[in-house]
Amino acid sequence: MTTATLEAPTEHLVLDESALKAASRSLDDGVLTPSYGPWRDDIVKLLNGALATELVCVLRYKRHYFTAVGVDSLSIADEFLVHANEESAHADKIAERIVQLGGDPDFSPDSLQSRSHAEYDDSKDLQSMIRANLVAERIAIEAYRQMITLIGDKDPTTRRMLEEILTQEEEHADELKDWLQ
């Protein structure tokens, strides 16, 4: 048996001292150190789109919770309410992060639908409600995956938050898919 020789790395991991010094200035910027660079405004814009999507999803799930009828409607309507509450928690996390980044969370109802990635739905039958929610969850999944890729290591805190939200959105889609059968 042969063993491979390990070569010593030619570079070492060291902190950027000038960035650390820059972080000690501009205390009014809170979490925003110079390393956020030019991406902060873009990230806030992406997050406001996600916020709008979550808020529209809350409204859609709430409507479906209150209007679902049929043999299977009680258990599914209860899950619609659970999803609505989870989407509301996502919106809260996103709004909080926007503020941490020095931005303004946009809760304006006037432009909510146009900023949302997902659609509102006023279906009357349970299967159409499930289908509309599944479509919206799949759109949210795709949007979050793209945001995670775009943000990458530019803002690890936002990326981790989006990854956590993505996990729940995938769980929602999986449940909805099962209900269609």
Disulfide bonds with the S-S distance in Angstrom:
none
